[in-house]
Amino acid sequence: MFRRALGALVAAGAMVLTAVPASAAGVEPLPRAHAHNDYEHDRPLLDALDHGFTSVEADIYLVDGELLVGHDPEDLRPGRTLQALYLDPLARRVRDNHGWVYPRSRRQVQLLVDIKNNGAATYTQLDQVLRSYRKMLTTYHKGKVKAGAVTVVVSGDRPRDLMAGQERRSAFYDGRLSDLGQGGASLVPLISDNWTNHFTWRGEGPMPEAERAKLRDIVATAHRDGQRVRFWATPDVAGAARDALWSELVAADVDHINTDDLAGLQRFLREHDGERAEAA
């Protein structure tokens, strides 16, 4: 009986050890890795960090004064708030890692917050909530941006006029290709859009030269203005087509690659970096 109890304790200890996030052990962050609909993973945020992701996406609804996380209204559950799933864990990481999310790395992490309902009201509540986390956040005040460990970018039903009119903000605006070339990175540091609305190529066969040139021009224009680029609705089924499209995104220097497959993108980016190092 004693041996069984001891065995149970040892097993429990092993479970505790394996539950320690790999990110706490020093996984290298991946600058381009974006976890689309991150909250649908078994361990929101934590699974992404364990795979080295530096950008995660959370959909939120304003319900009875709380910011609940979920893709659709029927997915919402009490306690699954933006604070509980994202802001509090990030704050703990920043505290434990001397001001940054990843140990021994000053790589910023982006929290893309997709507002799903009541745009202005939800943003107003988000703005109020973020005030308690300002020490770790990138902030805007009177025309100046102060970089922090975590940058919150608001997507979805985002109230541009409300955000643009704020003297002080703890969040930024997710732009679209229609915003490209207009500058204003202190409000719009990110340009995101639906890949299928602007490109016909899905990774099958060679990328048309005209579309390759268009992609690179988009990225060059955004980078000139201090903005980052992300596309959603890119192929996300493992295989040659996805790898081909991801390779073109990397070659064009697109800043964030969208995926639900954390391990798949981590493996791709690690292998791609290894190939580049060998070529050099």
N, C-alpha and C positions, 0 to 999 in steps of 0.2 A: 504493500500500500504506500509505504514511504517512497519507494522507487517510482511508483506511478505519479505521486505528487511532485517529486523532484523533476521527473520527466516533463510534467505539465508546465512547471515553472521555467525549465530550460526552453521548452517550445515557445512559451509566452515571451521569454526574453528575446528569442530569435525573431519573433514577430515584431517586437518593438524595434529591434535593430534594423530589420528590413524596411520598417515603416519610415525610417529617417530619410527625408527627401534627399535625392542625389544632389540637388542644388546646394544643400547645406555642406556637402562634401567637396564642392568646388567644380561642378560641371561648367564647361566653357559656354558663355552665352552666344547665341547665334543672332547676329544683327538683323537678318532678313526674316526671321521666323515669326509668323503671326498665326495665333490660334483662333480660327473662326468659330463662332458659337462655343467658346471655351467652356461655358457653364454646363455643357452636355457631357463632359467627361466625368469619369468616376470621382475624381478629386479636382474640382474647379480650381484654376490657377496653379495648384501644386503640381499636377501632372505636366502642365506646360513648362513650369520652371524646371522640373526634373529633366525635361528634354532640351533645356537651354533656350526656350522661347523668350523673346524680348518684347512681344506685343500680344495682348490677349483681348478678346472681345466679349462683352457682356451686354445682353439685352435687358432693359429695365422697364417696369411699369410702375406708375404711381398708384398705390392702393392704400386708402385710409392713412395717408401721410407717410407710408413706407415705400422705399424703392426696392421692389421685389424683382428678382432675376428669373427670367424664363423666356422661351421662344414665343409661346402663345399663352393667352390668359389661363387656359386650362392646365398649364404646366406650373403655375405659380403655387408656392407652398409657404406657409408661415415660417419665419426664421431664415429663409433663403434670401437675405437682403444683400445689397451691394456692399454694405459694410462688413457683414459676416463672411461673405465668400471672397471678397477682394480687398477692400480697403484695410481691414484689420490685419489680415495675414501679410499684406505688403508692408504695413507699418511695423509689424514684428520683424520682418526680414531686414528692413532698413535699420531698425534699432540694433539688431544682432550683428549686422554686417558693417557697422561703423559708417552708416549714412548711405548705403547702397543696397540694392536688392540682391545682387550676386556677390559672394565673397571674393575679395581681391580683384574686383572689376568695377570700373566706374561707368559701365554701360547702363544707359537709362532704359527703363521699361515703360512701354506705352500701354495705357488702359483705355481701350476704345469702348465708350459707353453709348450703346444704341438705344435711343429713346423710342419707345413703342407706342406711347399714348400721351395725350395732353401735353404736347410739346413745351409750351411756356411754363405751365404749372410744374411739370416734372423737372424741367431744368432749374426752376427756382428752388425746388426742394433739393436737387442735387447740389446746387451752389451753396446752399445752407449746410448740407452735410459735409462738403469738402472743406469747409472752414476749419473743421477739427483736425484736418490732416495736412494743413498747409506746410508744415515743416518738411514734409517729404516730397511735396509737389512742385512741379514747374508752375510758376505764377506770372501773371501779368499785372502791372500797376503803372498807370499813367504813361503808357507808351513803351515801357521797358519790360522785358521778359527776364525772369530769374530762373535759371535751370535748377531742377530738382531731380531726385532719384526716379520719380514717377511722373509721367506726363499724361494727363487725362484729356482725351479728345472726344468730343460729343458728335455722334452720328445720328442717323434716323430723323426723327421729327425735331430737328434742332432749330431753335428760334434765333436766327442770325441777328436781327435788329436788336433784340434784347441783349445778346452777348456782346455785340459790337459797341453798344452804348455803355457798357460797364467800365467804370474807372479801375476797378480791381476784379480780377478773375482768377479762379483756380482751375479753369478748363479752357479748351480751345475748340475750334470749329473744324469739322471734317468737310473739306470742299469737294467739288466735282470738277470734271474736265472743263466745264463752263467757267470755272474760276481761274483756270490756268492763264498765266501771263498777266494777272492783275495785281501781283505782289501781295502784300499784307500778311506775311508769315507770322506776325505777332498775333493775328486772329486765326489765320488759316495755315497751320504748319503742315497739313496733310491734304493731299489730293487723292481721293478714292473714286473709283467708278466701276461699273459693270463691264467686264471684259467683252461680253457678247454684244454690247451696244456699239462697240467701236472697232472690233476686230472679227473677221470671219474665221481666222485660223484657230484650230483647236488642238494642234499638236500633230496632226496626221500629215506626213510628207513634209517637205521643206516649207518654212515660213515665207510667204510672199515678200519680196524685197520692199515693196511699197509699204506693207504693214510693219516690217522691221524698221524701216526708216521713220515711220510715224511714231512707233513706240519709243525710239531713241530720242526723237524730237520732243515728245511729251516729257520724258525724264529730264532732258537737258534744260528745258524751260523751267520746270519745277525746281530743279537744283539751283539754277541761276537765281531764283527768287527765295532760296532758303527753305524750300518745301520738300516734303517726302511724297512718294508715290506708292499707291496700293491699288490692286484690282481684285474684285471679287468675281465669283461665277467662272473661275478658271477650272479646267478639268481637274478632278480630284480622285480619280480612280487609278490605283497603282498600275503602271505600265509604261510603255514606250512613249505614248502621246503625252502623258503628264510630264515625264522626264524631259521630253523635247521642249515643251512649253516652259517648264521651270528653267531650263538651261537658257532659253532666250530671255527670260525675265532677269536672270542673273547677269547675262552678258550685256543687257541694256542698263544695268545698275538700278533696277527697280528696288525700292527700299524694303517693302514688305511683301512676302509671298504668303498667300492665303491658303490655309488647309485645315481639315478636320483630322488628318492623319499625322499625329505628332511624331511618331517614330519614323514614318516614311520621309517626312521633310527633314528631320534631323539627320537621318542617314544620307539623304541626297546632298545636303549642304556640307556635311563632313567629307563625303567622298569628293565633292566638287572642289572643296578647299584643298584636299590632298592632291588632286590632279593638278591644280594650279601651282601648288608648291613644287611638285615634281617637274613641271614644265619650266618653272623659273630656274 
